[in-house]
Amino acid sequence: MNPRELANSICEMLQRNKYQGLLVGGCVRDVLLGREPADYDVATDATPVEVAGLFPESMAVGAQFGVILVPRDGMKVEVATFRSDVGYSDGRHPDRVVYSKTAQEDVQRRDFTINGLLMRHDTGEVLDFIDGQKDLKAGIVRAIGDPERRFAEDKLRMMRAVRFAARFGFKIEEATFRAIQRQAEEIQQVSTERLREELTKMLTEGAARRAFELLDETGLLAEVLPEIAAMQGVEQPPQFHPEGDVWIHTRLMLEKLEKGASPTLAWGVLLHDVGKPPTFQSAAETGDRIRFNHHVDVGVRMAEALCRGLRFSNEETEQISALVANHMRFGAVEDMKKSTLKRFVRLPRFDEHLELHRLDCLSSHRHLDSYEFVQRFLDETPPEQVRPERLLTGDDLLAIGYHPGPEFARILRGLEDAQLEGQVKTREEAREYVLKKHTRNQTKAS
C-alpha cells in the first residue's frame, strides 16, 4: 500500500459509513501539477470522535482543531473535520473551532487558493469553490478571501506564500504580496522552530535563490535573518569576486544548491560569508584592496549564535559552524603537509565541505584547481592511509616507561603525524620514533 492508497481507503471507509471523505490541500495541488505528493490529507464531515471510532489505530494529534492522524504500514494520513475558525488571538491557533457540514465552508479558512482544492478519491473530480484551478494554471499564489485576515490568522503563512511561489515558479498575487509587506514585521511573533523549518524547506526544495529574493522583496528577510539582509551592497575585491557583492555571490550559490541538499550544507552555503559585512574594509582603508580580515572567525561566532537562536540541534550547529570555519582552508590544500591534508579530509561529513567549496568557486572566480586536487587525493589515497589504525596507545606508552599526563596527547599526536606522513609504518618503527623524539620525557619503569 502506498500513501495514495491509504488515503483512498480512508475516504472509502468514511463513505461506507455515510460520511463525506475527500482528498484536500497540497496533495490535490500536486496531483494537478503532475507532481508526486509528499503526503495526503483527507477532509470529512465526520467529527473527530466519529473518525476515531472508525479507525481504532488513529491518534488525536489536533483533536481540538478537528484533526485525527490515521497511521498504517509506516505511513500516515491526517483526517480533518470540516470547520470554520473563529478568532486567532495568538496569530496561529483559532480561539474557537466550529464544525461545519460543507466542504465549501471549510475551504474558506485555508491559506491559498491553490491549497484549497478538494478531489474525489475515486473519480478524480475536483471540487473548486475558490477558483484554485484558475490560479494553478496561471501560476499564482493568492490568499483565500482577505489576505490581511489570512495572514493575521497565522503569520507563518507569509513565509509559506514565499516558499510556494519559489518552489513552483509562481508569482504572488499583488494584494497578497502587499499584505505580506504590510505585516512583515509581525513574523517575529512566529516561534523560532516554525521559522527554522520553513527556512530550511526554502533552502532545500531546489529554488533557494528565488525564495530568498522573494523574502527580500517582501521585507521578510530583514525580519527573520537580518544578518543575511546585511550582505546587500557589501562590495568584494573584483579579482576574486568578479560576480559582485556578497549578496549576489550568496544568491548565486543558493541557485546552485540541488533539490534535496542536506539542511546543514544548505545553511552552510547561506552563512559561509555571514562574517563579511561586519568586517568589511575598503581599499582606501587598507591601502591596497577590499579586505575582510577575520571574517571567518566572526562568521563562526555569528553562525553559532544564529543556530542557537533558531534552536538547531547541537550536532547541526557544530556542522554548520564547521562549514563556515573551514571554507577558506581549501585555498591552501596544495601546500599542506600530507598529515594536515589527511586530517582536513577527515572532518565529519567532509563531502559537504567539498561541495560548499565547489559552489563557492563556481559562484565567483570559477577556478576549481583546489577542488580537483582534493578530489584526486581522495580518489587515489586508500582510506586506510587517510585514517590508519593507531600504531601505539596510551597503554603502550606506559609500558615503554612514560608517565601519564598532558605529554601523552602530544606524543601520540606527533606519532600520528609521522604515520600520516609515511615516516613510520609499523609498531616497532613507532616505538623507535617515540623513544628518539621524546627521550627527555622517559622515566625508568618502576
N, C-alpha and C positions, 0 to 999 in steps of 0.2 A: 504493500500500500504506500502511495506517495501522498504528500500534503494535500494535493487537489482531491484525491480520492477520499481522504479523511474528511475534508470539508464537505464534499458531496454527500458522504454517508450521514453526516450530522444534519444537513439540510433534509435528507430523505426521512430520517428519524423524526425530525420536527414535523414534517408534513404528514407523515403517517399518523401522528397524534393530533392532527387538526390545527397545527400552528404554522405560521409562515417561517420560512427559512431561506435566506438569500445571501449570496456572496456579496461582500461590500468593501468599499475603500480601495486601498492600494493594490490589492490583488486583481480587482476588476480593471483598474487603470493599466496595470502591467500587461494583463492578458490582451487588452485592446491595443496596446502599443507593440505587441508581439514579443514581450519580454517574459522571462520566467519569474513569477512572483517569489519573493523571499519567504513569505508566509501568507496564510489565508485567514480572513476574518468572516464571521457569519453574523447577520443581524436577524432578529426574530421578535415576534410579538409575545413570545412566552416570557414569563417573569423569571428572574434568577432561580427562585425556588422550583419552578416548573422545569427549567433546564437541568438543574442539579438532580431532579427526580428521574429524568430520562437518561442521564449519564452518570451512573454511580461513581465512576472513576474521576469525575470532574472536581476542580478546585475553585474556590471563590477567591479570585485574585483582585477583584474590584467590585465585590457584590454591592457595595454602597452606591456604585455608579452603574450597576446592572451588567457587570462583566463576569462571565464564568469561563474558566480555562478547561478545555477537554483534551487530555493527553492520550496518546496511543502510539505504541511502537516507536518511542523516541521522538515523536512529532507532537505538535500541539496546535490547537485552533482556539481562538478567542470567540466566544459567543456573547454578543451584546444585545440586551433588550432595547427595542425601540424606546426612545426617550426624548424629552426636551429638558434642557438645563435651565435652572433659574438662579441668576446671580453668580458672580465669580469674585468674591471679596479678596481672595489671595492671589488672583491673577494666574490661577492654574486649575483649581478644582471648583466644580459647581457647588454653590451653597446648598442647593436642593435639586433633587432629580425627580422628575415627573414622568412616569412611564406612559407611553402612548401606544396606540394600536396601529398606526400607519407608518410605513416607511417614508412617506412624503414628509411627515413632520420630523422624523428622526434625522434626515439628511440636513435639515436646516441648521443644526447645531455643529455640523462638521466644519473642517477648516477651509478647504479649497474645492472648487467645482470639480477638478479632475480627480479628487479623492472622495467625491460624494455620489459616485455611481453604484448601482446595485445590479446584480446579474442573477438570473435563474440558473441554478446549477446544472439542470438537465437540458434545457433548450438553448442556453446561451443568450437568451433575450435580455437586453439591457433596459433597466428602469432608470430613467434620467429625468429628475424633477428640477435640475438646477443648470441645465444647458452645459453639463460637463463634457459631453462628447464633442460639442462645438469647440470648446476651449482646448480639448485634447488634440483635435485636428489642426487648430490654428497655432498650437504651441504656446499656450498662455496659462500662467499661474494666476488665478483670480480668487479672491476670498469670496466665500458664500455670503450673500447679503451685505451688510455694512462692515467694511474691513476694519474700521476703528473698533467696532464691537468685538469682532472675531479676535483681534489681537489683544484687546483688553481682557478677554476671557482666558487666554493662555498666551503669555508673552513669547514663549518659545516658538510659537507659530511664525513669528517674524524670521527666525533662523531657518525654519523649515521651508518657508517660501523661497529663500535664497538657495537652499540645498536642492529643492526640486527643480528650480529654474536652471541651475548649473548642471545637475545630473542629466536632465532631459534636453538641454539646449533650448529651453523655453524662455519667453520674456515674462517679466512680472507686469501684470496689468497696471495701468497708470494710477488709478485710485488706490489700488492695493500697495503699490510702490510708495506713493506719497504718505499713506498711513504708516508705513514702516518708518519712513524718515521722521515723521512727527513723533512717533513713540519710541524711537531707537534707544533713548537713554533709559527707558523703563525695562530694558532687557536685563539690567542689573538686578531686578527682582527674581530672576530665574536662578535656581540652585546651580552651584558650580559643576556638580556632577552631570546635570542635564546639558549644560553648555558644553562641557568636555565631550560628551557623547556625540552631540550634534556636530561640533567642530571636527571630531575625528572622522565622522562619516563624510563630511565635506572633503577632507584630505585624502580619503581612501576610495572614493567612488569613481575616480577616473576623470573628474572635472574640477580639480582643486584650484587651478588658476582662475577659472570663471567664477567659482564660488567666492574666492577672496576678493576678486574685483567687485562683485555684487555686494559683499559685506562692506567694502569701502564706499561704494556709491550710495548705499542706503544709510550710511552713518553708523552701522552696527560695529564695524571693525574697531573704531576708536573707543567704543564702549567695552567690547569684550577682550580685545587684545591691543591695547594702546602701544605696547612695545613693538608690534608689527606695523601699526599705522605710522610710527615714528621713522620708519625706513624711507618714507617718501621724500624725495628731493635730496637724500644724502648721497652726494657725488662720490665716485670712486676713481682711482687712477686709471686713465684710459688704456695704458699699456697692458694692464692686467684685466681690465673690465671694459672692453670696447662697447659692451651692450648698454651701459648706462648706470643709473644709480642703484642703490641696494634694493629698493622696492622692485625695480624692473628685473634685476638679477634673480631675486627670490621668486617672482612670478614665473619667470622662465623655467626655473627648477620645478616649481609646482606643476607646470604644464606637462613636464616630462615624467611626473610620477605615474606609474602604471596603476590601473584599477586593481584593487586588491592588495596594494602595497601594505606592508606591516605598519600598524599605527606608530610604532617607535621610529621607524625610518621616516615616515611622513612628518612627524613632529620634529625630528632632527633636521630635515630639509627646511622646514619653516623657521626653525630657531637657530640654524647654524651661524648666521651673521647678526643675531639679535644684539650682540655687543658692539656693533659698528656705530650706530647713531650716537651713543654717549661717549665714544672715544674718537670721534672724527676730528682730524686736524687738517686744515687747508694747506696747500703748497706754500702760501705766504707765511704760515705759522712754522712749518717745518724747515723751510728754506730749500726744499727740493721737490717733493711731490706730496699728494694727499696721503696721509697715513692713519692707521687705526691701531696705534700701539696698545698692546694688552687687550685687544678686543676679544680674544679667545677666553682669557681669564674672566673678564667682565661678563662675557656671554654665558659662560658656565654658571656663574652665580645667578644671573637673570633667569636662565633656563630652569635651574633648580627651584628658584622662588616661584616661577610661573607654574611649574609642575606641582609643587606643593599646594599652591592656591587652587589649582584645578583638581586636586586630590587624585593624582595618578598614584598607582601603587609604587612602593619603594623600588621594585625591580624595573618598572617602566621609567621612573625618574632617573635611575642610575644609567640606563641605556641611552636615554635621550641626552642626558648631560655628557655622557662619554662620546656621543656622536659630535656634539658641539666642541668638546675638549680636544678631540683628535683630528678634526677635519683639515687642519693646516699641516699636519705631520707628513702627509703624502709628498709634499714638495722636497723632502729630504731623503726619501726611501733609497734612491740610487747611491747615496753616500753613507748609508747606515752600515755599521758593522753587522755581520751575519747574526750575531746574538741579539742585537737590538731589533733587527728586522723580524727575526723569528718571534721575539716577544710581542712585537707590534701586531703581527698577523694572528697571534693567539688571543687577541682581545675577544671577549664574548660577542657572539654574533658579528664577526668581522665582515661577513658578506654585506651587512648594512653600511658599515663604514666605507667599504669599497664602492658600493652603489652610490652613496651620497657624494663621494669624491668624483665619480664619473659624471653625475648630473651637474655637479659644481663646474667641472671643466667644460662640459657641453653648453653650459649657460653663460660662459664667459670667453676665455681665450681659445677654447676648443682644442687645446693640446692634451693628448691622452698618454703622453710618454710615461708618466709615473704610474698611471693606472695599468698600462700594458706591462710595465716592468714587474709590478706586484702580481699581476695575473700570470705572467710567465713563471715567476718564482713559485707560486702556489701550484702550478701545473707540473713543474719539474722537480719540486722538492718532496720527497716521500714524507707522509705525516709523522713517521717515527723520528725523522730528523728535526721536524718543527717542534714536536712535543715528545722528546725522548724520555725513556724511563730514567729515574734517578739512579746514579751510579753509587752514591753514598747517602746515608741518612744520618740523622742526629745520633742514633744508637751507634752507628759506625764511628762517628767522631769520638764518642765516649770510650769506645773500645780502643781507639788509637791512643787516647790519653788526653783529650781536651776537656776542659771544664765547661759545663753548660753555661750559657749566658748570651748576651746580645751578639757576641762574636760569632756564635754558631750560624746565625742567619747570614752574616756577611760572608763566612767561609763557604756555605752552601750556595749562596748566590754567585760568588766568584767561580765556584766549581761548575755550576750550570752554564755560566757564560762560556767557560773554556770548552765545555761539552758542545754547546751550540756552535761555537767557532770551529769545531772539529779537532781541537787540540788534544782532547782526551776521549778515549772510546771504550775503555774497559775499567773494571773496578780497581785493578792494580794500578793502572795509569792515574786514576782519580786519587788513589791513596798517596801515590808518589807526588802528585801535583799539590795536594794539600800540605803534605809534610815540607815540601820545598818552599811553598809560598807563605806558610804560616808557622814556621818553626818556633818563632818567639812566643807564640801562644800555647805551645805544647808544654804539658807538665807530665811528670812521671805518674804512671798509673799506680794507684795505691792498692 
